[in-house]
Amino acid sequence: MKMQLHQLRYFVAVAELRHFTQAADMVGITQPSLSKQIHALEADLGAPLFERVRGKIGLTTAGEVLLPLAKRILADVDTATREVQELVGLRRGRVRLGTTPSLATSLAPPVLRRFRDAHPTVDLRVEEGGSQDLVRDLLRGDLDLALIIAPAAGADPGLRTDAILTESLVVASVDPLPGASPAGEVRVTDLRDQPLVMFREGYDLRDATLQACRDAGFEPRVSVDGGELDAVLSFVEAGLGAALVPGSVVARRPGLHVTRLAPPGVRRTIAVARRRDVVPTHAGRELRRILLDYVQRAVAGRELPPGVEPL
């Protein structure tokens, strides 16, 4: 088999754009040259990779199988290239951090500030998303490191996931919730008839809310479904319903009323994750070190965000 890296790059470009001419422009070659390389790759593999469906470019079954593998191979090659270039001083480092929106407003900023102060020339990129989205991006090589919420069912075996903190969820609403105790707490069962604003698919907060309600013996009454973090908080502020959120994200929303959940409450585990089968770059290792050092110092100085506790 004579498969070449440039052929995989051309294949990924066509697969993502679903257009040969646009893909050729993106990779900087002519469309006939790109088509020739794709045909050569198909000949080496012994299977067609693309098909036309009602005038549009689509992936064959073989193409669907190859696409994630090709992306992983190219990501690994890029990582290896950057690592060697860092060692010989040809390029400055780069690190790509993924973080959930709630952690992007609480834990990530002081960590990134410390990293930037120590390494001002490193290319630092941040991607926000739900934990499921971040895990997907880690596995396909689009991120070097991610702050995620560890799933109750266990982490993906393709990742090294280290739990660092736990965080409690609270109920955010416009008005005080009925049924609150003198201590200002409600039970999950008190939310049975409460309209709830629900996060979109891919957010761990959606899964946590659904699981908490189901463990209490009821399906939640959903008022609005499918929001991102800021949208959910805005919907709550508009009086559309309540939402289960980390206490840290409502500290700066004076228009929201916060009600604690009675013990045992609902807690989630914050973890730092990276791909297990890829050697991290110098920049990635340094960001992880600074993150863990910050957590240790914050625990010792009792400077963690509200509701966040050490393991």
C-alpha positions as CSV (number, residue, x, y, z in Angstrom):
1,M,0.0,0.0,0.0
2,K,1.4,3.4,-1.0
3,M,-0.9,5.7,1.0
4,Q,0.6,9.1,1.5
5,L,0.0,11.8,4.1
6,H,-0.9,14.4,1.5
7,Q,-3.5,12.0,0.1
8,L,-5.1,11.7,3.5
9,R,-5.1,15.6,3.8
10,Y,-6.8,15.8,0.4
11,F,-9.3,13.1,1.4
12,V,-10.2,14.9,4.7
13,A,-10.6,18.2,2.9
14,V,-13.1,16.8,0.4
15,A,-14.9,14.8,3.1
16,E,-15.4,18.0,5.2
17,L,-16.3,20.3,2.4
18,R,-18.1,17.8,0.2
19,H,-16.8,19.6,-2.8
20,F,-13.7,18.8,-4.9
21,T,-13.0,22.3,-6.3
22,Q,-13.4,24.0,-2.9
23,A,-11.2,21.3,-1.3
24,A,-8.5,21.8,-4.0
25,D,-8.5,25.6,-3.3
26,M,-8.2,24.9,0.4
27,V,-5.2,22.6,0.1
28,G,-3.6,24.7,-2.6
29,I,-3.6,22.4,-5.7
30,T,-5.7,22.2,-8.8
31,Q,-8.9,20.2,-8.9
32,P,-7.6,17.7,-11.5
33,S,-4.5,17.0,-9.3
34,L,-6.6,16.5,-6.2
35,S,-9.0,14.2,-8.1
36,K,-6.0,12.2,-9.3
37,Q,-4.6,11.8,-5.8
38,I,-8.0,10.7,-4.5
39,H,-8.3,8.1,-7.2
40,A,-4.8,6.8,-6.4
41,L,-5.8,6.5,-2.7
42,E,-8.9,4.6,-3.6
43,A,-6.9,2.3,-5.9
44,D,-4.4,1.6,-3.0
45,L,-7.3,0.9,-0.6
46,G,-9.2,-1.1,-3.1
47,A,-12.5,0.7,-2.4
48,P,-14.2,3.9,-3.5
49,L,-14.3,6.7,-0.8
50,F,-16.9,9.1,-2.3
51,E,-20.2,8.8,-4.2
52,R,-22.6,11.2,-5.7
53,V,-26.0,11.2,-4.1
54,R,-28.6,13.3,-5.9
55,G,-25.9,15.5,-7.3
56,K,-24.0,15.9,-4.0
57,I,-20.7,14.4,-2.8
58,G,-21.2,11.8,-0.1
59,L,-18.9,9.3,1.7
60,T,-19.1,5.6,1.0
61,T,-19.0,3.1,3.8
62,A,-15.2,2.9,3.3
63,G,-15.0,6.6,3.4
64,E,-16.9,6.8,6.7
65,V,-14.5,4.3,8.2
66,L,-11.4,6.1,6.9
67,L,-12.4,9.6,7.9
68,P,-11.9,9.5,11.7
69,L,-8.7,7.4,11.3
70,A,-7.3,9.8,8.8
71,K,-8.0,12.7,11.1
72,R,-6.3,10.9,14.0
73,I,-3.2,10.1,11.8
74,L,-2.9,13.7,10.6
75,A,-3.4,15.1,14.2
76,D,-0.7,12.7,15.5
77,V,1.7,13.8,12.7
78,D,1.0,17.5,13.5
79,T,1.7,16.8,17.2
80,A,5.0,15.0,16.4
81,T,6.1,17.8,14.1
82,R,5.3,20.5,16.7
83,E,7.1,18.5,19.4
84,V,10.3,18.1,17.3
85,Q,10.2,21.8,16.2
86,E,9.8,22.9,19.8
87,L,12.9,20.9,20.7
88,V,15.0,22.4,18.0
89,G,13.7,25.9,18.5
90,L,12.1,26.3,15.1
91,R,8.7,27.3,16.4
92,R,7.0,28.5,19.5
93,G,4.8,26.0,21.2
94,R,1.0,25.7,20.9
95,V,-1.6,24.3,23.3
96,R,-5.3,23.8,22.7
97,L,-7.4,23.7,25.8
98,G,-11.0,22.6,25.9
99,T,-13.3,23.6,28.8
100,T,-17.0,23.5,29.6
101,P,-18.6,26.9,29.7
102,S,-19.1,26.9,33.4
103,L,-15.4,26.1,34.0
104,A,-14.4,28.7,31.4
105,T,-15.9,31.4,33.7
106,S,-14.5,30.0,37.0
107,L,-11.5,27.7,37.0
108,A,-9.9,28.4,33.6
109,P,-9.3,32.2,33.7
110,P,-6.8,32.2,36.6
111,V,-5.0,29.1,35.2
112,L,-4.7,30.7,31.8
113,R,-3.4,34.0,33.3
114,R,-0.7,32.1,35.1
115,F,0.2,30.2,31.9
116,R,0.3,33.3,29.8
117,D,2.5,35.2,32.3
118,A,5.0,32.3,32.3
119,H,4.9,31.6,28.6
120,P,3.9,34.7,26.7
121,T,5.1,33.4,23.3
122,V,3.1,30.1,23.3
123,D,0.0,30.0,21.0
124,L,-2.8,29.5,23.4
125,R,-6.2,28.4,22.0
126,V,-9.4,27.7,24.0
127,E,-12.5,25.8,22.9
128,E,-15.7,25.8,24.9
129,G,-18.2,23.0,24.7
130,G,-20.1,20.4,26.6
131,S,-18.1,17.6,28.1
132,Q,-19.3,15.0,25.5
133,D,-18.2,17.4,22.7
134,L,-14.8,18.0,24.4
135,V,-14.2,14.2,24.7
136,R,-14.9,13.8,21.0
137,D,-12.5,16.6,20.1
138,L,-9.8,15.1,22.3
139,L,-10.1,11.7,20.8
140,R,-9.9,13.0,17.2
141,G,-6.9,15.2,18.0
142,D,-8.5,18.6,17.9
143,L,-7.5,19.4,21.5
144,D,-4.4,18.8,23.7
145,L,-6.1,19.0,27.1
146,A,-9.6,19.5,28.4
147,L,-11.4,20.4,31.6
148,I,-14.4,18.2,31.7
149,I,-17.0,16.8,34.0
150,A,-16.2,13.1,34.6
151,P,-19.2,10.9,33.6
152,A,-20.7,8.7,36.2
153,A,-20.4,5.7,33.9
154,G,-16.6,6.2,33.7
155,A,-14.2,8.0,31.3
156,D,-13.5,6.9,27.8
157,P,-10.7,4.3,27.8
158,G,-8.9,6.3,25.1
159,L,-8.4,9.2,27.6
160,R,-6.3,9.7,30.7
161,T,-8.7,11.4,33.0
162,D,-7.6,12.8,36.4
163,A,-10.3,13.9,38.8
164,I,-9.2,17.2,40.6
165,L,-12.3,18.7,42.3
166,T,-16.0,18.2,43.0
167,E,-18.7,20.9,42.5
168,S,-22.2,21.1,43.9
169,L,-25.2,22.2,41.8
170,V,-27.8,24.7,42.9
171,V,-31.2,25.7,41.7
172,A,-31.3,29.0,39.9
173,S,-34.7,30.8,39.6
174,V,-36.2,34.3,39.5
175,D,-38.3,33.9,42.7
176,P,-37.8,31.8,45.8
177,L,-38.9,28.2,45.3
178,P,-41.9,26.8,47.1
179,G,-41.2,24.1,49.6
180,A,-37.9,25.5,50.7
181,S,-36.9,24.6,54.2
182,P,-36.1,27.2,56.9
183,A,-32.4,26.7,56.0
184,G,-33.2,27.7,52.4
185,E,-32.9,24.3,50.9
186,V,-35.1,22.2,48.6
187,R,-35.1,18.5,47.8
188,V,-35.0,17.3,44.2
189,T,-38.6,15.9,44.7
190,D,-39.7,19.5,45.3
191,L,-38.9,20.2,41.6
192,R,-41.5,17.7,40.4
193,D,-44.0,20.5,39.4
194,Q,-41.4,23.2,38.8
195,P,-40.9,24.2,35.1
196,L,-37.2,23.6,34.2
197,V,-35.0,25.1,31.6
198,M,-32.9,22.3,30.0
199,F,-29.5,22.4,28.5
200,R,-28.8,21.1,25.0
201,E,-27.5,17.6,24.2
202,G,-23.8,17.2,25.0
203,Y,-23.9,19.2,28.3
204,D,-23.2,17.2,31.4
205,L,-25.6,19.6,33.2
206,R,-28.5,18.2,31.1
207,D,-27.5,14.6,32.0
208,A,-27.2,15.6,35.7
209,T,-30.6,17.2,35.8
210,L,-32.3,14.3,34.1
211,Q,-30.6,11.8,36.3
212,A,-31.4,13.6,39.5
213,C,-35.1,13.9,38.6
214,R,-35.3,10.3,37.5
215,D,-33.6,9.1,40.7
216,A,-36.2,11.0,42.6
217,G,-38.9,9.2,40.7
218,F,-40.2,11.7,38.1
219,E,-39.6,13.1,34.7
220,P,-38.8,16.8,34.7
221,R,-41.3,19.3,33.4
222,V,-39.3,21.0,30.7
223,S,-40.2,24.6,29.9
224,V,-37.5,25.4,27.3
225,D,-35.1,22.7,25.9
226,G,-31.8,23.0,24.1
227,G,-29.9,26.1,25.5
228,E,-26.2,26.9,25.9
229,L,-25.1,28.1,29.4
230,D,-25.6,31.8,28.9
231,A,-28.9,31.2,27.1
232,V,-30.2,29.0,29.9
233,L,-29.3,31.6,32.5
234,S,-31.0,34.3,30.4
235,F,-34.1,32.1,30.1
236,V,-34.2,31.6,33.8
237,E,-33.9,35.4,34.3
238,A,-36.8,35.9,32.0
239,G,-39.0,33.7,34.3
240,L,-39.3,30.8,31.9
241,G,-38.3,28.3,34.6
242,A,-35.6,27.2,37.0
243,A,-32.4,25.3,36.2
244,L,-29.8,23.2,37.9
245,V,-26.5,24.9,37.6
246,P,-23.1,25.2,39.3
247,G,-23.1,27.7,42.1
248,S,-20.1,29.4,40.6
249,V,-21.9,30.6,37.5
250,V,-24.7,32.4,39.3
251,A,-22.5,34.3,41.7
252,R,-22.3,37.1,39.1
253,R,-26.0,37.1,38.1
254,P,-27.7,39.3,40.7
255,G,-31.1,38.8,39.0
256,L,-31.2,35.1,40.0
257,H,-32.2,33.6,43.2
258,V,-30.1,30.6,44.4
259,T,-31.5,27.7,46.3
260,R,-29.3,25.0,47.7
261,L,-30.3,21.3,47.3
262,A,-30.7,19.4,50.6
263,P,-28.2,16.7,51.3
264,P,-27.0,14.6,49.5
265,G,-27.6,17.2,46.8
266,V,-26.2,16.8,43.3
267,R,-22.5,16.9,42.8
268,R,-20.2,16.5,39.8
269,T,-16.5,15.7,39.4
270,I,-14.2,18.1,37.6
271,A,-11.4,16.3,35.8
272,V,-8.5,17.2,33.4
273,A,-8.3,14.9,30.4
274,R,-6.0,14.2,27.5
275,R,-5.6,11.4,24.9
276,R,-3.8,8.4,26.4
277,D,-2.0,7.3,23.2
278,V,-0.4,10.6,22.3
279,V,2.6,12.0,24.1
280,P,1.7,15.6,25.2
281,T,3.7,18.5,23.9
282,H,5.9,20.6,26.1
283,A,3.3,23.3,26.2
284,G,0.5,20.8,27.0
285,R,2.5,19.4,29.9
286,E,3.3,22.8,31.2
287,L,-0.4,23.9,31.1
288,R,-1.4,20.8,33.0
289,R,1.3,21.4,35.6
290,I,0.2,25.0,36.1
291,L,-3.4,23.9,36.4
292,L,-2.7,21.3,39.1
293,D,-0.4,23.7,40.9
294,Y,-3.2,26.4,40.9
295,V,-5.7,23.9,42.3
296,Q,-3.4,22.9,45.1
297,R,-2.7,26.5,46.0
298,A,-6.4,27.4,45.8
299,V,-7.3,24.5,48.1
300,A,-4.6,25.5,50.6
301,G,-5.7,29.1,50.5
302,R,-9.4,28.4,50.5
303,E,-9.8,30.3,47.3
304,L,-11.9,27.9,45.3
305,P,-15.1,29.2,43.6
306,P,-18.4,28.8,45.5
307,G,-19.5,25.2,45.7
308,V,-16.2,23.8,44.5
309,E,-14.4,21.5,47.0
310,P,-11.2,19.3,46.9
311,L,-11.6,15.6,46.5
